[in-house]
Amino acid sequence: MQTIVPENKYSIKYFPDKIQKWEKEGNFFYFHTSETILEVRIISDKVIRFRYAADGIFKRDFSYAVSPELKESIIAFQITELEDVFQISTSKINVLVGKEDLKITITDQSGQVVNQDEMGFHWQYYLLKGGKIVYCSKQIQEGESFFGVGDKPTELNLRSKRLENFGTDSYGFKKDTDPLYKNIPFYYGLHHGIGYGIFFDNTFRTLFDFGQERPEAASYWARGGQMNYYFIYGPQLLEVAEQYTRLTGTPELPPLWALGYQQSRWSYFPDTRVKEIAQEFRSRHLPCDAIHLDIDYMEGFRCFTFSQENFPDPAALTTELAAMGFKTVAIIDPGIKVDPDYWIYQQGIEKGYFCKRADGALMEGDVWPGKCVFPDFTNPDVRKWWSQLFKKMADLGIRGIWNDMNEPAVFEIGTFPEDVRHDYDGDNCSHRKAHNIYGHLMSMATAEGVKKHLMPHRPFVITRSCYAGAQRWTSVWTGDNLATWEHLWLASVMVQRLSISGISFAGSDIGGFIGEPDGELYIRWLQLATFHPFMRTHSASNETNFDQDPWSFGEKIEHIARKFLGLRYRLLPYLYTTFWQYAAHGTPMLRPLCFVAQDDPETHYRDDAFMLGDHLLISPVNQAAMKSKDVYLPRGEWYYYWNDRKFEGGETVTIPTPLNEIPLFVKAGAVIPKYPHMEYVGEKRIIEMTLHVYYSDQAAHSILYEDAGDNYGHLEGQYNVIRFKQISDANQVRLKKKYIGNFKSDYLRYRIIFHGVPFEATEYVVDGKVRRLGARNFAVGTVKVVVDRVFEEIIIR
Ligand code: GLC
């Protein structure tokens, strides 16, 4: 064993020494030094896991993040012994393991270094707490950028930043507040046009340093547990994102209504107020699908109860709301009130389901209800018990559950003391190891229960805290933000970052949770959120009596809100298709510019624009009184959504920003599907789907996914994946359509609107049948036709 000369006797750092022997077992390689063993697991030709036993003994191989469906998908790889290294090669990359020091280098097929250990794996005994601090440091390559790590409220590119994962209740967080609510120990590196990812699967407090401590090193470490990381090769960042998401699990499709607009406040009460809000939406024709009940629906903040006084008949309430097209979502926190007369408390005590301190006393702490105890969600029996509690909620007509305060938050002391004990699925541990997965497992147990008891409906769950992989069962929001312009920008960056960290189903409290936005800030935020997968207004306005509803800022703002909520609903088929791509392939729904144009260095430090799905580019207005905005467009052709003006990408364009528009661009070649106007999902039968086709002389592909939007028929083939291909030239536009699937959609025809047609069209040909274009088919630069749903090819000429 080699050592580094200590600063003091507690900080000796230990390093592996030379390899003495190696062995192979299937897809696993083991390299033994005098004390340390390195296990290399070949998962695919691009994904390799590295796991170290510092002193020769591996800990249990267990993960709350990795998808249970993960399987090796590779048979062809080989090992070669070279002079200084062992080289394991797949068809895409080579892993070089240093014979003298166990250091790792990863190269691509051309021999270019993708990632290389600097000090590599090393460790330190953690004398004060027990166990080890495990480190890994990598060399920063020339011009390297870093991305990822969950919800951090800072610039998108993480170069020269240090970040920490230790879920924290961060009421009123600021730019650069760290740690925050979520714990996603996963990052991307990008240099020389090559992207890769590293997922450090360790639930202890983890730290990441991208050149802040030492400009030449990117390192990550954990205050306990083992060094266990997955290396994911791209070279495209988007491919890394897809593989990471598949590694930690893809989500199921949500009910379509959950992609609609949702309205919340801490709190709407009593029940008559909730109904009033619902009626306001309908009478003002503001589209909305869900209303959230914050903690005041409960009896003294006791979870799974309803206030006798304020919500005497919850089933009647949810029924009435449902009749108006609203789904009810209710909050559930982990803190269970200490109250010997309360059934949940009684059951938990009787079964020993609440967390205990090291000396055996219950872990007690204050949250909303006063003194509370907390279920140990790391115990599978507790999760089972918890999940069946949602039967009651489902029976009362609750269609979604909102999990909060699950970092876990405890007033005054912040969170649990470190000595609290956890089951950790049969591998008892202290809170140091379980802290970062507490909210994760709470939301998992919640989602299991909600799903089971809502059958045949699809569940909706949202959580504030989680660990990597939570996308399998939950959506998230960014927590207690502020009504400021800086927070609007932060919301945009954080939702992008969550999206590339595996969690696309994310959004922020529109208008800000704390403080009072003016109409301008509110509407600019709502415009941004129109393009966020989770779209909800929420605010802590109970404290100030300040209303934050779309009509609270006067008629002008309400009018613009109606326009954007309307747009949200018309875009649902596009959003849902984008969600399907995420669910089927792991493709993030929001894509920072760098993730769509990584070869263009102009994109590497930009975070004020992003793409939603394959075709829409959004650049939110994030300053007051902004008259115009400079937007950098990646290479290619773009249409300005609001007037069809065409732009050549690869440069910055200046766009006027009247209050009723957000800079929004469509990629040339796109087919954007749209629903007719609606005020909530299921309001009416959709008999016509509109396709907006944006002319391009380059062949272009688009997808439309459709199914019933609820229930599970899509798992039995009742879905359609419709693929469009546009192949056009200076004289004609040709759109081909192919589909697979068995879903009988309601609509009978497509209204197709061709934008940017560069010639005088006189006729259109549908599946070989020629028809003349009449006057009604034209508007400026556009051609409109209506065709039967079953068409296979349409040509405009
Ligand atoms: C936390 C949540 C917030 C919620 C409040 C009351 O601050 O983050 O969204 O409204 O608790 O439940």
Residues whose N, C-alpha, C, O or C-beta is under 5 A from the ligand:
A	BS01	GLC	W266 D294 I295 D404 G479 D480
